[in-house]
Structure formats: C-alpha cells, structure tokens
C-alpha cells in the first residue's frame, strides 16, 4: 500500500474517531421500507363463502404483519354497514382501508387464494 493511501486511511480513522464523519455502510441490504401501510381488511361474506375465510392461520399471518381484519356475514348488522360499499362487486368482497387515514383504498371481490390476497395487500401499499 502506498504512503499516500496509508495517510488517507489514517486521516479517515482520525476523522471518524472525532465524529467528523459518519461510517459508510458496506451492507448491501436495503433498509426496511418505511412506506409500508398498515391496512384494515374488511371481508364481507355470503352464505356460500368458504375456504379462505375459514383459514384462521392465514388471517393470523396477516395480523402478524401489522394489518387488522374483520370478517362479517353480509346479513349481520356489522356486514350491513358495508352493504353499499360491497354492492358494486357483491359478496364475498374485501374492503381495504388505510389504518392511519381510515380511508378506503379499494373494494374487490374476495380473491380465491392466499397469494392473491397477499398481492392485493402489496398493491394497496401493505407488506
């Protein structure tokens, strides 16, 4: 190593020790995203809805990611509150709401499988 390079390294170490400069991260892993939204997933079902709605393990995994969810029958008092919102796509439907702003993001027919729900979450800004 040349003397000038050694001098630069030594100067860098002194500046770092004095707090004049910040260390440069060498890790190429991107920082965690701070733009991931936390979502509410309101699922409104009808009497024919089965499968994914009953998968408690999957819904727990959604909750473990910071999202909240509720599953309502379309004829229950709580389900009827969302009747006008679900009307366009019909039950079974999922309403995606931003937890922070409490504003609806989208309302779609309930996807058939976990991967499609995960994609819906991701497209809505969630993780």
Secondary structure, 3 states (H helix, E strand, C coil): CCHHHHHHHHHHHHHHHHCCCCCCCCCCCCCCCCCCCCEEEEEEECCCCCHHHHCHHHHHHHHHCCCEEEEEECCCHHHHHCHHHHCCCCCCEEEEEECCCCCEEEEEECCCCHHHHHHHHHHCCCC
